[in-house]
Amino acid sequence: MLEKLKELICQYVEVEPEDITEESRFIEDLGFNSYDIMCMLGDAETEFDVEIEEEEIMKCKTVGDLLDYFGGQE
């Protein structure tokens, strides 16, 4: 799942997949803005077949947080 998430992230920000870790923070480390995050999350819903609750997803600050969130949805 991490590799697919890296592919999605790279569609929105200019970062190399090998530079993305579970500790990478979306805004501070990867350069996302709030619009990019919401667009990427929409694509992630489709890619991972999950439903994202906006209140809960806003707590996800790192790639690892998002993976944990998706894992709890399966």
Rosetta blueprint (number, residue, H / E / L):
1 M L
2 L H
3 E H
4 K H
5 L H
6 K H
7 E H
8 L H
9 I H
10 C H
11 Q H
12 Y H
13 V L
14 E L
15 V L
16 E L
17 P H
18 E H
19 D H
20 I L
21 T L
22 E L
23 E L
24 S L
25 R E
26 F L
27 I L
28 E L
29 D L
30 L L
31 G L
32 F L
33 N L
34 S H
35 Y H
36 D H
37 I H
38 M H
39 C H
40 M H
41 L H
42 G H
43 D H
44 A H
45 E H
46 T H
47 E H
48 F H
49 D L
50 V L
51 E L
52 I L
53 E L
54 E H
55 E H
56 E H
57 I H
58 M L
59 K L
60 C L
61 K L
62 T E
63 V H
64 G H
65 D H
66 L H
67 L H
68 D H
69 Y H
70 F H
71 G H
72 G H
73 Q H
74 E L
